[in-house]
Amino acid sequence: MSNFEATSISLDEIRSTAREMYDGGWRLVTQTAVDRGDKRFELLYHYDKDLVEKHFRVSFTQGTIVPSISDIYFAALLVENENRDLFGLEYDGLVLDFNRSFYLEEAGDPMTAPFCKISTFTKPKVEV
C-alpha cells in the first residue's frame, strides 16, 4: 500500500494554491471528487513535478460553489465539467462551461456513469 498524504486547504485557498503550483512549474495531473455522503464532498487536487507528487484536499457541502482553476490550468475545464455532470458540483469561473452536458452524446440522451447518484437529460426542443 502507498502512503497518500493530502494537505487540507480551504475553498478560499484553491486558486492561490493552483497559481503557486503553476508558477512553480507543477503539472496539474487531475482533480478527484469524492462524495462522502450526507451532502458532504471533497475535492483532491493532484500535482506533479519531476516525479514528485503533491496533493491538496478541500471539503465542503453540496451546493457550495467551488472556484474554478481552469483559467490557470486550462485542462482543468475537463475534470471540472465532468464533476458537474457526475456529482452536480458547481464551479465559478469555468473558462468553457458545458452546462452539465459534457457526457451527453445527443440532446435528450440520459447520462449514466458509475458512482453517479444523479441523472441528467436535455428536454427536446418544442417547435412552435
C-alpha positions as CSV (number, residue, x, y, z in Angstrom):
1,M,0.0,0.0,0.0
2,S,1.2,3.5,-0.8
3,N,1.1,6.4,1.7
4,F,-1.2,9.1,0.4
5,E,-1.0,12.4,2.1
6,A,-3.0,15.4,1.1
7,T,-2.7,18.9,2.6
8,S,-6.0,20.3,3.7
9,I,-6.9,23.7,2.2
10,S,-9.9,25.9,2.3
11,L,-12.1,26.9,-0.6
12,D,-10.5,30.4,-0.5
13,E,-7.1,28.8,-1.0
14,I,-7.9,26.7,-4.1
15,R,-6.9,29.4,-6.6
16,S,-3.9,30.7,-4.8
17,T,-2.6,27.2,-4.4
18,A,-3.2,26.4,-8.1
19,R,-1.4,29.7,-9.0
20,E,1.5,28.8,-6.7
21,M,1.8,25.3,-8.2
22,Y,1.6,26.7,-11.8
23,D,4.2,29.4,-11.1
24,G,6.5,26.7,-9.6
25,G,6.3,24.6,-12.7
26,W,4.0,21.9,-11.3
27,R,1.7,20.0,-13.7
28,L,-2.0,19.5,-12.8
29,V,-2.5,15.7,-13.0
30,T,-6.2,15.8,-12.2
31,Q,-8.9,16.6,-9.7
32,T,-10.7,13.9,-7.8
33,A,-14.3,14.4,-6.5
34,V,-15.3,12.3,-3.5
35,D,-19.0,12.0,-2.3
36,R,-18.7,11.5,1.4
37,G,-22.5,11.1,1.9
38,D,-24.8,13.3,3.9
39,K,-24.2,16.1,1.2
40,R,-20.5,16.3,2.1
41,F,-17.9,16.4,-0.7
42,E,-14.2,16.5,-1.0
43,L,-12.0,17.6,-4.0
44,L,-8.5,16.4,-4.2
45,Y,-6.1,18.3,-6.4
46,H,-3.2,16.3,-7.7
47,Y,0.1,17.9,-9.0
48,D,3.4,16.5,-10.3
49,K,6.8,17.9,-10.8
50,D,9.9,15.8,-11.6
51,L,8.2,12.6,-10.5
52,V,7.2,14.2,-7.1
53,E,3.5,14.4,-6.3
54,K,1.7,16.9,-4.1
55,H,-2.0,16.6,-3.2
56,F,-4.4,19.1,-1.7
57,R,-7.8,18.4,-0.2
58,V,-10.8,20.7,0.2
59,S,-14.0,19.7,2.0
60,F,-17.4,21.4,1.5
61,T,-21.1,20.7,1.5
62,Q,-23.4,20.2,-1.5
63,G,-24.5,23.5,-3.0
64,T,-21.2,25.2,-2.4
65,I,-19.8,27.0,-5.4
66,V,-16.2,25.9,-6.0
67,P,-13.7,28.4,-7.6
68,S,-12.6,27.0,-11.0
69,I,-8.9,26.8,-11.7
70,S,-9.5,26.4,-15.5
71,D,-8.1,29.9,-16.2
72,I,-4.8,28.9,-14.5
73,Y,-4.7,25.3,-15.8
74,F,-6.8,25.2,-18.9
75,A,-7.1,21.4,-18.9
76,A,-9.0,21.7,-15.5
77,L,-12.1,22.6,-17.5
78,L,-12.4,18.9,-18.5
79,V,-12.5,17.4,-15.0
80,E,-14.5,20.4,-13.6
81,N,-17.2,19.8,-16.2
82,E,-17.0,16.1,-15.5
83,N,-17.6,16.7,-11.8
84,R,-20.6,18.9,-12.7
85,D,-22.1,16.1,-14.7
86,L,-21.3,13.2,-12.3
87,F,-21.8,14.9,-8.9
88,G,-23.8,18.1,-9.6
89,L,-20.9,20.3,-8.3
90,E,-20.9,24.0,-9.3
91,Y,-17.8,25.9,-10.3
92,D,-17.4,29.7,-10.5
93,G,-15.4,30.9,-13.5
94,L,-15.1,27.9,-15.8
95,V,-13.4,29.1,-19.0
96,L,-15.6,26.7,-21.0
97,D,-18.8,25.6,-19.3
98,F,-20.7,22.6,-21.0
99,N,-23.7,23.4,-18.7
100,R,-24.0,19.8,-17.4
101,S,-24.0,18.3,-20.9
102,F,-20.3,17.2,-21.1
103,Y,-21.2,13.5,-21.4
104,L,-24.4,13.7,-23.4
105,E,-23.9,12.1,-26.8
106,E,-27.0,13.7,-28.3
107,A,-29.6,16.1,-27.0
108,G,-32.0,14.2,-24.8
109,D,-29.8,11.2,-24.1
110,P,-29.8,10.4,-20.4
111,M,-26.4,10.4,-18.7
112,T,-25.4,7.3,-16.7
113,A,-22.0,6.7,-15.2
114,P,-20.5,4.5,-12.4
115,F,-20.9,6.1,-8.9
116,C,-23.3,8.7,-10.3
117,K,-26.1,9.4,-8.0
118,I,-27.9,11.9,-10.2
119,S,-29.1,11.7,-13.8
120,T,-29.5,14.4,-16.4
121,F,-31.3,14.8,-19.6
122,T,-31.9,17.6,-22.1
123,K,-35.5,18.3,-22.9
124,P,-36.2,18.2,-26.6
125,K,-37.0,21.5,-28.2
126,V,-40.7,22.1,-29.0
127,E,-41.3,23.5,-32.4
128,V,-44.0,26.3,-32.3
